[in-house]
Amino acid sequence: MNDWKPPPTSLHALVRLLTVIEEFTRLHGRGPYTRELLSQLRSWGYGEGLLSLAWGLGLVERYDDYCNGRGGRVCRFNRLSEHGREFLRSYGELLRLLSQQ
């Protein structure tokens, strides 16, 4: 008997947010600033709420720095915290285990 149901959409969206941050960091060598992140998600209002949730849960760290690295405009950057990386590893392992059943 397998009565497993997929997690709520907000959990999938939270994982997607963290995955986007992780992939962006891998490609660019830095975390995305908030506008870049929300553009990647293609979700501004809901994405902002998810980012706030992830930050409140300690999954994301946010910091201010110059957008282009040479001065000028200051942007708020986002990176995975150690808890965020651990969360993604655990989520991936859970999905792997569930797919074996």
Summary of the structure (lengths in Angstrom):
residues: 101
radius of gyration: 15.3
end to end distance: 10.6
largest distance: 59.8
contacts: 257
relative contact order: 0.17
helix: 57%
strand: 15%
